[in-house]
Amino acid sequence: MTWIQGGPLLEVSFLIYCDSITKLECFVNFANLEINMDIEKFVDGYEYDFENSIIIHSIEIDFIAQIGRTRKGTIYISEIYFETYVVDLCFFGSAFDAVEWNQVGIKKDEYIYFIGLLKELYEIFDFRVGGIALEDDIKVLYASEQPWPNIDYQIVNLKCTELDKKLSEFVALIWNEKIEQLDTEVKAMHVHQKIKNDGIMFTNDWQETF
């Protein structure tokens, strides 16, 4: 049985450069998970197609966390380019609880807990960019649909022009200005605040109900 059933999924994801595979273990310390076997599988990877044209490096870990209320989650860690990773924490994102699946939903006043989680992750990992969205992760900021890993997903290919186009799709987003200084015009058009470590955090008033 699937750990999280139904939908939509609320995704808290971030992009990070990591020069040592063993450092990935710290991404899940908050859930007290043992992932040694998963790390081995991650290093080995698996084939994308029969031609072995691409080797996928990805792991999936189920967990339970206290985020406002006790809720199920799944962490996906994927290498999208050399030493460049997306960490994606997925939760049942409906506004209504699903008692039949033992899953709590996310009420509008509970989004603040997930925004707090995103800020905490940024303070710990100093990631390049991270965000919260329904049924989307931070890779949507790349102007590419190529399967990963791929050179298209280099961190230098993240552009603030794509950020401006996609920002409305996120509940919240943190942009690290170590990548690229955001235009004053982009900042002026969206609600934002400065946070630690050269971060700019954008937030939207989330109105959708599922």
C-alpha positions in Angstrom: 0.0 0.0 0.0 1.2 3.5 -0.8 2.4 5.4 2.2 0.6 8.6 1.3 -2.7 8.0 -0.6 -4.8 10.4 -2.5 -3.8 14.0 -3.1 -2.9 16.6 -3.9 0.6 16.5 -2.5 2.1 19.5 -0.8 5.8 19.5 -1.6 8.5 21.3 0.4 11.6 21.1 -1.8 15.0 22.6 -2.2 18.0 22.5 -4.5 21.5 22.1 -3.0 25.0 21.6 -4.2 26.7 18.8 -2.2 30.2 17.5 -2.9 30.0 14.4 -0.7 27.3 11.8 -1.0 27.6 11.0 2.7 26.4 14.5 3.5 23.0 13.5 2.2 22.4 11.6 5.5 22.0 14.9 7.3 18.9 15.8 5.2 16.8 13.2 7.1 18.2 13.5 10.6 15.2 15.3 11.9 13.2 12.1 11.3 15.7 9.9 13.0 16.0 7.6 10.0 18.6 5.0 9.3 19.3 5.3 5.5 22.7 3.5 5.0 21.2 0.9 2.7 19.3 3.6 0.8 22.5 5.6 0.3 24.2 2.5 -1.2 21.3 2.2 -3.6 21.5 5.9 -4.4 25.2 5.6 -5.3 24.5 2.5 -7.6 21.6 4.1 -9.3 19.2 2.5 -11.8 18.7 2.6 -15.5 16.4 5.2 -17.1 15.9 3.1 -20.3 17.0 -0.1 -22.0 19.9 1.8 -23.8 21.4 2.7 -20.4 21.6 6.3 -21.7 21.0 7.7 -18.2 21.5 6.3 -14.8 19.1 7.7 -12.2 20.3 8.4 -8.7 17.3 8.7 -6.4 16.0 7.5 -3.0 12.6 7.5 -1.4 12.1 7.4 2.4 8.8 7.4 4.3 8.6 9.1 7.7 6.2 10.5 10.3 6.8 14.1 11.5 5.2 16.6 13.9 4.5 19.6 11.6 1.5 21.4 13.3 0.0 17.9 13.8 1.5 14.4 13.4 1.5 13.6 9.7 2.9 11.2 7.2 5.6 12.3 4.7 7.9 11.0 2.1 11.4 12.3 1.3 12.7 12.0 -2.3 16.4 12.8 -2.9 17.4 13.0 -6.5 20.7 13.9 -8.3 19.7 16.2 -11.2 23.2 17.1 -12.2 26.7 16.3 -11.0 26.8 17.0 -7.2 23.5 18.9 -7.6 20.5 17.5 -5.7 16.8 18.2 -5.2 15.4 17.2 -1.8 11.6 17.0 -1.9 9.4 16.4 1.2 5.9 15.4 0.3 2.8 15.5 2.4 -0.9 14.9 2.0 -2.0 18.3 0.9 -5.8 18.3 1.0 -7.6 20.8 3.2 -9.6 17.9 4.6 -8.5 15.0 6.8 -8.7 11.5 5.2 -9.6 9.3 8.2 -9.9 6.2 6.1 -6.2 6.5 5.3 -5.1 7.8 8.7 -3.9 11.0 7.0 -4.4 14.6 8.3 -4.9 17.3 5.7 -3.5 20.8 5.8 -5.8 23.6 6.9 -5.0 27.1 5.7 -3.8 28.2 9.1 -1.4 25.3 9.1 0.6 26.5 6.2 2.6 28.7 8.6 4.2 25.5 10.0 5.5 24.4 6.6 6.8 27.9 5.9 8.6 27.6 9.2 10.0 24.3 8.1 11.3 25.8 4.8 13.0 28.6 6.7 14.6 26.1 9.1 15.9 24.0 6.3 17.4 27.1 4.7 19.2 28.1 7.9 20.6 24.6 8.3 21.6 23.8 4.7 22.0 27.2 3.0 20.4 25.8 -0.1 20.3 27.6 -3.4 16.5 27.8 -3.8 13.6 26.2 -2.1 9.8 26.4 -2.1 6.4 25.0 -1.1 3.9 24.2 -3.8 1.1 21.8 -4.6 2.1 19.0 -7.0 5.3 20.7 -8.0 8.9 20.8 -6.8 11.6 23.4 -7.2 12.8 21.9 -10.6 10.0 23.8 -12.3 12.2 26.9 -12.1 14.4 25.4 -14.8 13.5 26.1 -18.4 14.0 22.5 -19.3 12.0 19.3 -19.5 14.9 17.0 -20.1 15.2 13.8 -17.9 17.7 14.2 -15.2 20.6 14.1 -14.5 21.3 16.5 -17.3 23.5 19.5 -17.9 20.4 21.7 -18.2 20.1 21.4 -14.4 23.3 23.1 -13.5 22.8 25.6 -10.7 24.1 28.4 -13.0 21.1 27.7 -15.3 18.7 29.0 -12.6 17.5 32.4 -13.7 15.5 35.0 -11.9 13.4 35.5 -15.1 12.0 31.9 -14.6 11.5 32.7 -10.9 9.3 35.7 -11.8 7.2 33.5 -14.1 6.6 30.7 -11.6 6.4 32.5 -8.3 2.6 32.6 -8.2 2.6 28.7 -8.2 4.3 28.6 -4.8 2.9 29.1 -1.3 6.4 30.3 -0.3 9.8 30.4 -1.9 13.3 31.2 -0.7 15.9 32.5 -3.2 19.6 32.6 -2.2 21.1 35.7 -3.7 24.5 34.0 -3.7 23.2 32.5 -7.0 22.0 35.7 -8.6 20.9 39.1 -7.3 17.2 39.6 -7.9 16.1 42.6 -9.8 14.5 45.3 -7.8 11.5 45.1 -10.1 11.0 41.4 -9.3 11.1 42.1 -5.6 8.7 45.1 -5.9 6.1 43.0 -7.6 5.9 40.3 -4.9 5.5 40.2 -1.1 9.0 39.4 0.3 11.3 39.7 3.2 15.1 39.4 3.8 16.2 36.4 5.9 19.5 35.1 7.1 22.3 34.0 4.7 21.4 36.3 1.8 18.0 34.8 1.5 14.9 36.5 0.0 11.6 34.8 1.1 8.5 35.3 -1.0 5.0 34.4 0.3 1.6 34.2 -1.4 -1.8 34.2 0.2 -2.9 30.6 -0.4 -6.6 30.5 -1.3 -7.1 27.1 -2.9 -9.1 24.4 -1.2 -8.9 20.7 -2.1 
